[in-house]
Amino acid sequence: MNTLADTIDKALWPVDLASRPAVVRFACAIARVVYAVVRELLSGQLTLRAMGLVYTTLLSAVPLLAFSFSLIKVFGVHNTLKPRLYVLLEPLGPKGVEITDWVIRTVDNLEGGVLGAVSLAFFIYTAIEMVQKIEECFNYVWQVTRPRSLARRVSEYVSVLLIGPVVIAAALGLIASISNDAFVQQVLAVEPFGTTIVLAGKVLPYVLVIAVFALLYKLLPNAAVRFGAALTGGVVAGIMWTGIGALFAAMLSLSVVRNAIYGTFAVAISALIWLYVSWLILLVGAQIAFFVQNPTFLRLGRQRPRLSNELRERMALNIMFLIGVAFRNGSMRCTIESIARDTKIPGLTLGPMISVLEAAGLISASEGEGLLPGREMSRITLAEILAAVRSGGDTGSLVPPTWSAPVNALAERLHTTIEDLTAGITLSAFLDQAETPPHSAPDGTL
């Protein structure tokens, strides 16, 4: 008896799809993405991480805004940024204006020197922590198992916190100067240019939302995200955020039962729900960007294939080989992404294997997240590489087993044979053999 998953799988991945019309193929591609996103939502991880980001936002939003306002005050456009904050909580209706005013008053108090040095350091820490939590959620979506190094994270987070407000200030200042320009005012008086510019001004906030989403998808994950995938996720997330925001505002304006049940807490409850919905939309957009760039995961999802011992050994040797080639060629840089691209093996599958080799001291990670040999390649033998893979696994909790004598003897002979075959070959010699043309090898070996 076929399950629902099997039925959906056959419907979305038919054997003869290539022979069908382009419209059918396009509709099938959209349906696959929708199915994959719904599958991820039903797994519960995206919703759980969205709730975690709501908690982080409650701690970090005010210090983050205070830090940003203190920077852009230098440019004299901090008053121009305040109206933009009302848009964020616009779905809450009139109460959203009250919440925004309270946040701005709190920010002004923080800027006025109310905090001491210790409190200021704590608030800066919470602002950085918020950026880190968003990166961790994006890394989960992109199935990245290795986060950025601590030094790189600190430098990039500080850069975002410093440069981001400056860029916003410059953009707002440019928009304000253009809108007040005499020539622009004259153009506004001429039709149809005036109507077109007014409509463009109304569309601009939504374009900025899409641009912010796309930049987050492009820059925050510790992965090489293509601009097209990031833009696709940004467009979908921006449209969802705008549409759901309007729907949410309409629902709140008509909700009398909510006010009767929660009373004065109704606004706080609504704000928390809107924060949760906003973060969930952001993560859904990131998931769409991931599927656009990695369509093979539309069907696979997060299922990790159960690797055979032979495949694990070949994978370990291939990883070490590619790292060695990149190390010899100084112009190349070996990362999990490059190995996944060369071997056609997902990074989620490569991650645990790379961790095993790193724990064995065979590879190490550089500051730029590149992978390097753990020591001189002339001191790394193929036997060590295979031993690291063969001995990997969680066997520490097992009672030492008692093997039958014939089985134990055969296993020892197999182990000895593999060691004899590979012990004398180092990674450096293996690379030398690979660089030698096959016909030049005197004994016909590689």
C-alpha positions, 0 to 999 in steps of 0.5 A: 500500500502506497503512503501519502509521501510515495504518492506525492513523490510520484506526482512531483517527480514523474519519469516522463517530465522532460517530455511534457510541456514547459508550463507543466515543468514550471508548475511542477518545479514550483510545486516541488519547492512548496512541498519541500518548504511545507515538509521543513515546516512540519518537521518543527525546526524552522518554527522552533528557531523562529521562536528562539529568535523572538526571545533574542529580539526581545533582549537585543532589539533596543540595544541594536537600535540604540547602537545604530542611532548613535552612529547615524546621528553623526550624519544628521539623519536619525530623525529620518530613520524613525518613521521607517520604524513605524512600518515594521510594526504597522500590522499592529495598527494604532498600538504599533505606533505606541510600541514604536514610540516607547522603543524610540524613547528607550533608545533616546534614554540609552543614548543619553548616557543612562547606562554605565560601562558594564551595562553598555558592554552587555547591550553591545554583546546582546546586539552581536548575539542577535546577529550570531543567532540569525547566522546559526539559523541560516547555517541550519537552513543551508545545512552548514555543519562548520560555523565561521571561526570566532575571529571571523565572526567577531570581525564580520559582526562588528563590520555589519553593526558599524557599516550597516547604519552608515549605509542606511544613513547615506541612502536616507540622506540621498533620498531626502536630498533628491526629494527636496531638489528643485528640479525634482519638484518641477518634474513632479508637476509634469504628468505622467512623470509626477504620478510615476515618481509618486508610485515609485516612492510607494513601491520603494519601501517594499523594494528595500525590504526585498533587498534587505532579505536578499542581502541577509540570504547572501551574506549571513550563511557560511556558504557560497550563496549565489545572488540569483538564489538569494534574490529569489528568496528575498522576493518571495519573503518580501511579498509574503511579509507585505501580504501577511502583514496587511492580513494580520493588521486587518485581523487585529482591527476586527478582533474584539474577542482578543481584547476581551480575553487578554485585556491590556496584554493584547498588544504585547501578545499581538507584538510577539505573534507578529515578531514570530511570523516575521522571523518565520517568513525570513527563515522560509525565504532562506529555505527557498533560496537554499532549494533554488540553489540546491534542487537535489535537496527538494526530494532528499530533504535532510535525510542523510544517506547510510554510507557503506564502509567502502564509500566512507573509505573512498570519501576519506581518501578523496577528501585528503586527495583534494586537500593535498592538491589544493595545498600544493597549488597555492592558488587553490582554496579547499573548502567543504563547498568546493569538495561537495562540488567536485565529488557531488556529495552534499556538504551535510554528508561530508561534514561528519567525515571531515570532523573525523579526519580533523579529530585524527589530526589529519586536516586542520581549518585555517582562519578563512575556513579553508581546509589544510593538511594537519601536518606534512603530507610526507608524514601522512600515510594512507593507512592512517586515513583509512584507520581514522575512518575504520575506527570512527564511531560511537563504541565507547559505551559498548562492553568489549565484545567477545569474538569467535576465534575464527572471525577474530582471526579473519578480521585481524588478517584483513586489517593486516592486509590493508595496513601492508598495502597502504602503510608505505604510501604517504599522501605526498607520494600518492599525489606524486603518482597521480601527477605521473602519466599512467604510461610512464609508470614502470610497473603499470601502477597509478 
